Amino acid sequence: KQTKRRISHLSENKAGSLTPSRIAKLMEIDFQWNPGRQEEYEDAWNVMFQELTIFQQTYNSTKVPKLGSKDDQNDPPFRRLNEWVKTQQAQYKRLKRNQTTAL
């Protein structure tokens, strides 16, 4: 039913409906149908990459510890970076298996 509603919605000519002629107009101006948040993701990735670069230069390693020292109160200092590194590793493994990946 939902699909039928969507299709019939395309053919209706209401103020907010997306008719084929409106779709064509949007396509003429290279409308982004699935824009996502690519720039935001790219910026966040670059920030984390910069953090990893600093970590590597400081500790001569990219093996980021999950936990900090015993003196860390609440949030271990490298937890976020560790999670990002693990995500990159997991995405790389998916890429090597020809699976979809965010990389």
N, C-alpha and C positions, 0 to 999 in steps of 0.2 A: 504494500500500500504506500509506503513512504516513497519508493522509487516512482510510482505512478504519480504521486502528488508532486514530486520534483519535476517530472517531465511535463505534467500539465501546467505546472507553475511557469515553466519556460515559455509556453505558448500563450499564456494569459497576457493581457496588455495593461496590467495595473501599474501604478506609479512605481512600486518597488520591484516589480518582476523583471527577470532577466530574460528578455526575448532574444531570439537568434540575431536580430539586427543589432541589439545592444551588445551582445557578445562580440559580433563582428567589429563594432566600433571600438570596443575595449582592446581587441586583438590588434587593430590598426595602430594603436599607440603603445604596443608591447606591454600591455597590462600584466602585472605579476599575479598569476593565479594562486601560487603557493609561495609567497615571499619569505615566509619563515622569519627567523631573526638572524640571518647569516652574518651580518656585520657585527652584531652583538656577540655571537658565538666566536667569530674570528678574533675580536678584541680580547675576549676572555681567554681564548687559547693562547694568544700572544703574551698575555700577562703571565700565565702559568709557565709558558716556555721560558720567559725571562727569569722567573723564580727558579726554575730548574737549572738554567745556565749559571745563575749566581751560586746555587747550591753546589753544582759541579765544580765551579772554580774554587769555592771555599773548602770543600771536602774531597775533591779529586775523585768524585764518584757520582753516579746517577741513581744509586741504590738509596732511596729516601726511606728513612725509618718510619714505621707506623706510629711509634710512641716516642715521646721525648724523654728527658731525664726525670728522675724521681722528684726533682724540684718543681716540675711543671704543675701548676695548680689545676686548671680546668681543661684547657684545650692544648694538646700537644702541639708544639710549634710547627711541625711538618705534616700534620694530619691531612690538611687540604692538598698539599703538594703530593703526598703519598697516594691519596685517592686519585688524583689526576694522572699520575704516572701509571698506576694500575689500570686506569681506563685506557690510556694510550696503548699499553701492552695488550690488553684484551682486544682492542680494536685492531691492532696489528695482526694478532692471531686470527681474527675473523677474516681479515683481508687476505692472509696467506691461504685460507681455506676457501677462497672465492665466495665468501658470504658478504652480505651487505654490511657496510661499515660507515661510520661517521668520518673516517679519515679521508 
